[in-house]
Amino acid sequence: MIATFSIACQGPVEYVIKEVPTPVYVELNPKLTADVLPPPLPPYGCTDAKGRVTICNRELVDWLNGYDGQLGVCRAQLGHIRDLQPKPEGGPQP
């Protein structure tokens, strides 16, 4: 839209109204930004071949499986955050 007005002796003044795209920020659900804590480290209840105190195999496997589960929660949160991001117009969609 263009409008032209005359102001006293200064000559015509032209007003141009333009739309400027601005980013819109939406607050994320607190569940998506919640900290995901690793599982607690199991106790050192066994000894290795050299007599050093170490974590027993079964407890270590359980701890690693729990750690992988927590990693899955983190990756799911990041996936949900990525899904909320604006998609490029006309470009490839993820």
C-alpha positions as CSV (number, residue, x, y, z in Angstrom):
1,M,0.0,0.0,0.0
2,I,1.5,3.3,-1.0
3,A,0.0,6.7,0.0
4,T,1.2,10.1,-1.1
5,F,0.6,13.2,1.0
6,S,1.8,16.8,0.6
7,I,3.2,18.5,3.7
8,A,3.5,22.3,3.5
9,C,6.6,23.3,1.4
10,Q,8.5,20.0,1.7
11,G,6.9,18.4,-1.3
12,P,5.2,15.0,-1.4
13,V,5.9,12.4,1.2
14,E,5.5,8.8,0.4
15,Y,4.6,6.2,3.0
16,V,5.3,2.6,2.2
17,I,4.0,-0.1,4.4
18,K,5.9,-3.4,4.2
19,E,5.4,-6.7,6.0
20,V,8.6,-7.9,7.6
21,P,8.7,-11.5,8.7
22,T,9.7,-11.9,12.3
23,P,10.5,-15.1,14.1
24,V,7.9,-16.4,16.6
25,Y,9.2,-18.2,19.7
26,V,7.0,-20.6,21.5
27,E,7.8,-21.8,25.0
28,L,8.8,-25.4,25.1
29,N,7.0,-27.9,27.3
30,P,9.0,-28.3,30.5
31,K,9.0,-32.1,29.9
32,L,11.1,-31.5,26.8
33,T,13.8,-29.5,28.6
34,A,13.9,-31.5,31.8
35,D,17.2,-32.9,32.8
36,V,17.6,-36.7,32.3
37,L,19.9,-38.1,35.0
38,P,22.0,-41.2,34.4
39,P,21.2,-44.2,36.5
40,P,23.3,-44.4,39.7
41,L,26.6,-46.3,39.4
42,P,26.3,-49.7,40.9
43,P,28.5,-50.6,43.9
44,Y,31.9,-52.2,43.5
45,G,31.1,-55.7,44.8
46,C,33.5,-57.9,42.9
47,T,37.2,-58.2,42.3
48,D,39.0,-58.7,39.0
49,A,41.9,-61.1,38.2
50,K,44.4,-58.7,39.7
51,G,42.5,-58.4,43.0
52,R,41.2,-54.8,42.2
53,V,37.7,-54.0,43.4
54,T,35.3,-53.6,40.4
55,I,31.7,-53.7,39.4
56,C,30.2,-57.1,39.0
57,N,29.3,-58.1,35.4
58,R,25.5,-58.4,35.9
59,E,25.3,-55.1,37.7
60,L,27.4,-53.4,35.0
61,V,25.1,-54.8,32.3
62,D,22.1,-53.6,34.1
63,W,23.6,-50.2,34.6
64,L,24.6,-49.9,30.9
65,N,21.0,-51.0,29.9
66,G,19.6,-48.3,32.2
67,Y,22.1,-45.8,30.7
68,D,20.9,-46.7,27.2
69,G,17.3,-46.2,28.3
70,Q,18.1,-42.7,29.6
71,L,19.9,-41.9,26.4
72,G,16.7,-43.0,24.5
73,V,14.7,-40.5,26.6
74,C,17.1,-37.7,25.7
75,R,17.0,-38.6,22.0
76,A,13.2,-38.6,22.1
77,Q,13.2,-35.1,23.7
78,L,15.5,-33.8,21.0
79,G,13.3,-35.4,18.4
80,H,10.2,-33.6,19.8
81,I,12.1,-30.3,19.9
82,R,13.2,-30.8,16.3
83,D,9.6,-31.5,15.3
84,L,8.5,-28.1,16.8
85,Q,11.1,-26.2,14.7
86,P,9.7,-24.2,11.7
87,K,10.1,-26.1,8.5
88,P,11.7,-24.3,5.5
89,E,9.2,-23.3,2.9
90,G,9.8,-24.9,-0.5
91,G,12.8,-26.8,0.8
92,P,13.3,-30.4,1.7
93,Q,11.3,-31.6,4.7
94,P,13.2,-33.6,7.3
